Amino acid sequence: MTDTAGTGALPAEGLPAARVLDEIRALRAADRPTHGGRLFAYVYDPGVAGLDELAQAAYAESAHVNGLDPTAFPSLLAMENALVAAAARLLGGGPGTSAPDVVGSVTGGGTESLLLAVKAARDARPDLAEPRIVVPASGHAAFAKAAHYLRVALDPVPVDPVTLRPAVADVAAAIRPETVLVVASAPSYAHGVVDPVAGIAAVAADAGVRCHVDACFGGWALPWLRRLGAPVPPFDFAVPGVTSISVDLHKYAYAPKGVSVLLHRDPALRAPQYFAYADWPGYTMVNPVIASTRSGGPIAAAYATLRHLGEDGYLRLAASTRDAVAGLAAAVRATDGLRLMAEPESTVVCFTADDPKLDLFVLVDELTARGWHTQPQLRHADLPASVHLTVTASVAPRVAEFGPALADAVAAVRAAGPVVLPPELVALAGGLAPEALTPELVAGLADGLGLGGDTGVPERMAVVNTLLDAAPAAVRERLLAEFVGLLQRPAW
Ligand SMILES: Cc1ncc(COP(=O)(O)O)c(C=O)c1O
């Protein structure tokens, strides 16, 4: 990248377009495969021919349009309003429903939608010195981030280790006079189970508190699965007491990254989400979302994706996804020593190991070596470590290959045996105070584990995952933050 004069991305003399694109393609070669149905996290691939090209063209059309001022670029406002209407309609709102006044905003992603749901709830209660939110332990980490950014206290509610859901009574007990928001997931990311939304929304409403349903992950999948006959419990605006819902279009709506929708049951609930500022000499700023300048690219690409796929397209994709989930779950059930964490009820297959000789982290590596990229999840509270598969429509044609690959990988894991860390390292990881993890110590540790230098992350991560698994959350957080800090260095 730096073979010409200049530094990093900026050569002394500009390069021809073809050469620049070649550079990007060469860099992309090291990435995990975003298409092809073998990557079970990070990406959402419908496997629809021509859809990428359409989304890219739409993106390019609006990439330079700025969402900062909807009056300057009415095209963007029109597309945003159309996306919000589609999401609201899919999630039980709009004219003729029990939530006719639903309004919303398009944000840059799920985390931004959740931050704004928490901000709106917090700012609706300026009388509270120490606002709090109640979040099931299975709620997305973005709520902890929102609490941290917005200085709101987080009251976690444990989840049952069998059902993987919080008990409504526990949610009710966690609500205090300072609670501004109660959260439910539909479904949770880690295990793909839908929380008891009706019960949670009811206890929130009884206490006069907002209830946000985080449907970032599944909000664009569950309604189609329900139409196909799946027993999806009520989770949307049809449920009394649900005050806001988030749904990410860059997940199961299959739009390119950078687009989510945050809906509120009515405009008054949304009002405290906005930020306006007129007390400076520049333009008066009104921001419904966190970003001020916003590219029209993701919005136009999402608009094009929805218009092209249509309800019939999403139904077909949901049917393929459902069949893929069933096939993957069957492969897990057929494997001695593996156990589904929950019977799949959405688009996630999540399993754990009952047999200590079947090391899940080695299994993840063995699957990677066979071209199947799954996501390890570390143990948490009463929950064991597990392997997560986000299933999308593109997986369907590959499902038949997964069972044999899994069997082969499991045989290799049994032959290799579990990772055994030196006991003193396990004791160190378990007993360290996070403050003791200096940048130098983490750099030394990373080097020792083969994670140092410019070689990137090694294919085999079982040792690292085993070490992280042995550490308490605060140590994991510090280790990972320091490690990512090591990766994020200027490319001089
Ligand atoms: C349930 C849930 N909420 C929120 C998020 C955060 O979304 P994003 O990564 O787009 O910020 C995710 C992401 O996977 C999710 O699954």
The ligand as an SDF file (V2000), in Angstrom:
LIG
                    3D

 16 16  0  0  0  0  0  0  0  0999 V2000
  -30.6470   -8.1160   19.0230 C   0  0  0  0  0  0  0  0  0  0  0  0
  -29.6180   -7.1360   18.5260 C   0  0  0  0  0  0  0  0  0  0  0  0
  -29.6740   -5.8590   18.9130 N   0  0  0  0  0  0  0  0  0  0  0  0
  -28.7780   -4.9460   18.5170 C   0  0  0  0  0  0  0  0  0  0  0  0
  -27.7350   -5.2930   17.6740 C   0  0  0  0  0  0  0  0  0  0  0  0
  -26.7080   -4.2650   17.2980 C   0  0  0  0  0  0  0  0  0  0  0  0
  -26.7630   -4.0110   15.9340 O   0  0  0  0  0  0  0  0  0  0  0  0
  -25.5600   -3.3220   15.1450 P   0  0  0  0  0  0  0  0  0  0  0  0
  -24.4370   -4.3110   15.1210 O   0  0  0  0  0  0  0  0  0  0  0  0
  -26.1750   -3.0560   13.8130 O   0  0  0  0  0  0  0  0  0  0  0  0
  -25.1820   -2.0660   15.8380 O   0  0  0  0  0  0  0  0  0  0  0  0
  -27.6410   -6.6260   17.2250 C   0  0  0  0  0  0  0  0  0  0  0  0
  -26.5420   -7.0480   16.3700 C   0  0  0  0  0  0  0  0  0  0  0  0
  -26.3280   -8.2070   16.1040 O   0  0  0  0  0  0  0  0  0  0  0  0
  -28.6020   -7.5630   17.6690 C   0  0  0  0  0  0  0  0  0  0  0  0
  -28.5400   -8.8550   17.2980 O   0  0  0  0  0  0  0  0  0  0  0  0
  1  2  1  0
  2  3  1  0
  2 15  2  0
  3  4  2  0
  4  5  1  0
  5  6  1  0
  5 12  2  0
  6  7  1  0
  7  8  1  0
  8  9  2  0
  8 10  1  0
  8 11  1  0
 12 13  1  0
 12 15  1  0
 13 14  2  0
 15 16  1  0
M  END
$$$$
